[in-house]
Amino acid sequence: MTTKNKKKDPLGGLHSIDEKMGSIRERIYEDLMQAPKFSSLHPDFLNRMAAWAAPRYKSYKEALQAAKRKIHQVFGMYLKDDRSIRQAGKLIDQLSSSSSEEEVHSVCRKILSMHSSSNERLGQIEHYFFSSIWSITGSPEHVLDLACGFNPFTLPWMGLTKNACYQAMDVDRSMIVLISAFLSKYSLNAGTVWVDIVENPPAMPTDVALFLKSFPCFEQQEKNSGFTILNSLKAKWVVLSFPILTLGGKNVGMQTSYAKVADELIMRLNVESESFQIGSELVYVIDMRKNIKL
């Protein structure tokens, strides 16, 4: 009897390396699924985190803790806050399809102010954030909002036409449920998708894909995953943005670092772009029309 490619299990018995790694991965995945803080994250994402951790550590306990740390590194303060979600839900309940523009704006401002990242954009969205982008791309008829977070609550200021289609995508189901409740009361052809876009990048053609402040999170998950997503999109334009200050408002050189990341990315994609700063955000409007894969 041969024992080639077998390792002695600490608990006794002979198991192949692949079997052992598979077993550890499955246990990590199940534990992540059952953890309240992670339970609303898409199963594909949690499975990827488990698959990343399992072969890197000797014990199941070490691998599980590493997977949890990885998730926190990727999302940090973006992980769901049940209290904020409940508060936002109550605000959305105040709206109806007949709510006035002023009422919708008031609710959306309050929701956007609940998170540091979206709150930073509040001062710009009402005046020139999206108008600056559309002045380059033209008014889009179809918009994909990748890893959208709270950004759908900026819809009242996007200036989209009544015939435009808007689709929000996020890995967090609790966010998707919240956004869907809002969109059901907002007069626009809009929808949501709960998805891990690393595992399943969007396949539908679009005029503009928004990828706001989230590119670094994807690179932390898997090196080159941000590039892979962008390169697979069937988008005429991609709007990529980066924060230039920490969530605490400190200047630690992020603008220089992210400008270098963006320049290298644009060179790899072999495309043209325009860039500008809006508030504490570095924005790149990337022309993907010559690369679009229809």
TAPEGI-V515138 format. One record per residue. N is the residue number from 1. BURIAL is b if it has 9 or more other ideal C-beta (glycine too) atoms within 8 Angstrom, else e. Layout:
# TAPEGI-V515138
((N BURIAL) (N BURIAL))
This chain:
# TAPEGI-V515138
((1 e) (2 e) (3 e) (4 e) (5 e) (6 b) (7 e) (8 e) (9 b) (10 e) (11 e) (12 e) (13 e) (14 e) (15 b) (16 e) (17 b) (18 e) (19 e) (20 b) (21 b) (22 b) (23 b) (24 b) (25 b) (26 b) (27 b) (28 b) (29 b) (30 e) (31 b) (32 b) (33 b) (34 e) (35 b) (36 e) (37 e) (38 b) (39 e) (40 e) (41 b) (42 b) (43 e) (44 b) (45 b) (46 b) (47 b) (48 b) (49 b) (50 b) (51 e) (52 b) (53 b) (54 b) (55 e) (56 e) (57 e) (58 e) (59 e) (60 e) (61 e) (62 b) (63 b) (64 b) (65 e) (66 b) (67 b) (68 b) (69 e) (70 b) (71 b) (72 b) (73 e) (74 b) (75 b) (76 e) (77 e) (78 e) (79 b) (80 b) (81 e) (82 e) (83 e) (84 b) (85 b) (86 e) (87 b) (88 b) (89 b) (90 e) (91 b) (92 b) (93 e) (94 e) (95 b) (96 e) (97 e) (98 e) (99 b) (100 e) (101 e) (102 e) (103 b) (104 b) (105 b) (106 e) (107 b) (108 b) (109 b) (110 b) (111 b) (112 b) (113 b) (114 b) (115 b) (116 e) (117 b) (118 b) (119 b) (120 b) (121 b) (122 b) (123 e) (124 b) (125 b) (126 e) (127 e) (128 e) (129 b) (130 b) (131 b) (132 b) (133 b) (134 b) (135 e) (136 b) (137 b) (138 e) (139 b) (140 b) (141 e) (142 b) (143 b) (144 b) (145 b) (146 b) (147 b) (148 b) (149 b) (150 b) (151 b) (152 b) (153 b) (154 b) (155 b) (156 b) (157 b) (158 b) (159 e) (160 b) (161 e) (162 e) (163 e) (164 b) (165 b) (166 b) (167 b) (168 b) (169 b) (170 b) (171 b) (172 b) (173 b) (174 b) (175 b) (176 b) (177 e) (178 b) (179 b) (180 b) (181 b) (182 b) (183 b) (184 e) (185 b) (186 b) (187 e) (188 b) (189 e) (190 b) (191 e) (192 b) (193 b) (194 e) (195 b) (196 b) (197 b) (198 b) (199 e) (200 e) (201 b) (202 b) (203 e) (204 e) (205 e) (206 b) (207 b) (208 b) (209 b) (210 b) (211 b) (212 b) (213 b) (214 b) (215 b) (216 b) (217 b) (218 b) (219 b) (220 e) (221 b) (222 b) (223 e) (224 e) (225 b) (226 b) (227 b) (228 b) (229 b) (230 b) (231 e) (232 e) (233 b) (234 b) (235 b) (236 b) (237 b) (238 b) (239 b) (240 b) (241 b) (242 b) (243 b) (244 b) (245 b) (246 e) (247 e) (248 e) (249 e) (250 e) (251 e) (252 e) (253 e) (254 b) (255 b) (256 e) (257 e) (258 b) (259 b) (260 e) (261 b) (262 b) (263 e) (264 e) (265 b) (266 b) (267 e) (268 e) (269 b) (270 e) (271 b) (272 e) (273 b) (274 e) (275 b) (276 e) (277 e) (278 b) (279 b) (280 e) (281 b) (282 b) (283 b) (284 b) (285 b) (286 b) (287 b) (288 b) (289 e) (290 e) (291 b) (292 b) (293 e) (294 e))
